[in-house]
Amino acid sequence: MNAGELCNREVVFAYRNTPLVEAAQLMREKGVRRVPVLTHSGALAGILTIDDLLDLMAEELGAFARTIDRERVRETRARR
């Protein structure tokens, strides 16, 4: 067996300026966990993984939670 026998024949990729939401949607639709990210000249710029997206979402959710906590404190003080 060689690498070609294991790989997916349809190459799924994103460009460097593809919005993350679109890249995530593409990954979900195609059922892939990793997507090569290309420059406009077709050179490999990196690889976007589901773990990368999950890390980013965790950071964003943490930021939302901190904002909610700050606003809750501010609203409580304003009611006094």
C-alpha positions as CSV (number, residue, x, y, z in Angstrom):
1,M,0.0,0.0,0.0
2,N,1.2,3.5,-0.7
3,A,0.2,7.0,0.3
4,G,-1.9,7.5,-2.9
5,E,-4.1,4.6,-2.0
6,L,-5.0,6.2,1.3
7,C,-5.6,9.8,0.3
8,N,-8.8,11.4,-0.7
9,R,-8.9,12.1,-4.4
10,E,-10.8,15.4,-4.0
11,V,-8.4,18.0,-2.7
12,V,-10.1,20.3,-0.3
13,F,-8.3,23.6,0.4
14,A,-8.8,27.1,1.4
15,Y,-7.0,30.3,0.5
16,R,-5.2,32.5,3.0
17,N,-7.9,35.1,2.9
18,T,-10.8,32.7,3.2
19,P,-13.0,33.7,6.2
20,L,-12.7,31.2,9.0
21,V,-16.5,30.6,9.0
22,E,-16.3,29.6,5.3
23,A,-13.3,27.3,5.9
24,A,-15.1,25.6,8.8
25,Q,-18.2,25.2,6.7
26,L,-16.1,23.6,3.9
27,M,-14.5,21.2,6.4
28,R,-17.9,20.2,7.8
29,E,-19.4,19.7,4.3
30,K,-16.5,17.7,3.0
31,G,-16.0,15.7,6.2
32,V,-12.3,16.6,6.6
33,R,-10.4,17.6,9.8
34,R,-7.5,19.4,8.0
35,V,-7.4,21.8,5.1
36,P,-4.3,23.0,3.3
37,V,-4.2,26.8,3.2
38,L,-2.8,28.2,0.0
39,T,-1.5,31.6,-1.1
40,H,-3.0,33.0,-4.3
41,S,-0.1,31.7,-6.2
42,G,-0.9,28.2,-5.0
43,A,2.0,27.8,-2.5
44,L,1.2,26.1,0.8
45,A,0.9,28.7,3.5
46,G,-0.1,26.3,6.3
47,I,-2.7,23.8,7.4
48,L,-5.9,24.7,9.2
49,T,-7.1,22.0,11.6
50,I,-10.3,21.4,13.5
51,D,-8.2,21.8,16.7
52,D,-7.2,25.3,15.5
53,L,-10.8,26.2,15.1
54,L,-11.8,24.7,18.4
55,D,-9.0,26.7,20.2
56,L,-10.2,29.9,18.6
57,M,-13.8,29.2,19.5
58,A,-12.8,28.4,23.1
59,E,-10.9,31.8,23.3
60,E,-13.9,33.6,21.9
61,L,-16.3,31.9,24.3
62,G,-14.1,32.8,27.2
63,A,-14.0,36.4,26.0
64,F,-17.8,36.4,25.9
65,A,-18.1,34.9,29.4
66,R,-15.7,37.6,30.7
67,T,-17.8,40.3,29.0
68,I,-21.0,38.9,30.5
69,D,-19.4,38.8,34.0
70,R,-18.3,42.4,33.7
71,E,-21.7,43.6,32.5
72,R,-23.4,41.7,35.3
73,V,-21.2,43.5,37.9
74,R,-21.8,46.8,36.2
75,E,-25.6,46.3,36.0
76,T,-25.6,45.2,39.7
77,R,-23.7,48.4,40.7
78,A,-26.0,50.6,38.6
79,R,-29.1,49.2,40.4
80,R,-27.8,50.1,43.9
